[in-house]
Amino acid sequence: MEHMRWLTLRLGNNQSIGPKDLLVLWSDACETNQASVTRDTQAGRSIAYALHAPTSLAYPKRAELRMRDKLEKAGYTFTMGSLADRPAPQPVRFR
C-alpha cells in the first residue's frame, strides 16, 4: 500500500508531543491503522511533524478537520499545512 504525506504540523512554542501520542491522534483522525508520523528537525527551524496515510485515504479533508479538532481540544496551538488542499498536478500529454 502506497503512503504519502497528507499534513505537516508545527506546534506552538514550548509545546511538544510524543510520537506515540501523535500517531494515536492521527490514526483516529484519518480512520485507519495504516497511518504513520515522522519528525523533521532542521537547524534554526521549529520541529515539523509529517503525518502520513495511504494514498487511497477516502476523506482527506475530514481527516484534516478531525486532526485540527483533536489538537485544539488537547490544548495545542499549531500551524498545519495540508497537501490535500493543493490542486492536483495537471497531466502531461505527449504527442
N, C-alpha and C positions, 0 to 999 in steps of 0.2 A: 504494500500500500504506500503510495507516494504521500509525502508530507510537505507542507510549506509553512512559512511564517505568515500568520494572519494578523498578529498585532505586535507592536513594540510598546513597552511600558517603561516609564521612568517615574519613580516615586519621589515625593517631596523631600526637602532637606531633612536630614537626620531620621529618615524612615528607611526600613529595610524589611524584607520578607524572606523567609527561608524557602528553599526550592520545593520542599515537600508541601508546604502550605500553599505556595503559589500554584503548584500543579493541581492540588485538590480544587482550588477555586476555578482554575481554567478548565479542568476536565468537566466539572459540573456546569460551567457556563456554556461550553460548546457541546455538552451532552454526548461525550464519547470517552472511552477509556484508552483511546489511541492518541491522546494529546501528549505534548512534551513542552518543557520550558528550558531555556538556556540563559546564561548571564553573560553579558558583554561588558568588559571593563576596558576603557581606553584612557590613557593618561590625560588628565586635565578635564575629563568629562564625567558626568554623573553615570552611575551604573544603569545600563539598559537591560531589560529582560525581554527576550524574544519568546512569543507564545506560538507554538506550532500545533497544527492539527492536520488531518488528512486533506488532500486537495479536493476531495469529494464532500467536504463539510456541507451539510444540507442548508443550514441557515446561518451564514457567517455574520450577518448584521445582528441577528438575535443573539448570537454568542457574544459579540462585542458589547451590546447593550446589557446583557446579563452580567458580563465581567465588570463593566463600569459600576453597575448597581452593587455587586458584591464588594468591590473595593471601597466604594463610598460608605456602605453600611459597616464595614470593618474599620472605618475611620481614617483611611488613607487619603492623602492628597496626591495627585498624579497627573501626568500627561500621557496620552495614549495615541499612537498613530496606527491607522488601520490600512492594510493593503487591500481590504475588501472594498473600500470606497474609491479606489483608483480605477480609472477606466481601463478596460481590458485592452491589451495591445492590438492594434489593427493587424489583420492577417497580411502576410506578404504574398503578393501574386507574382509568379514568374511567367514570362512569356516564352 
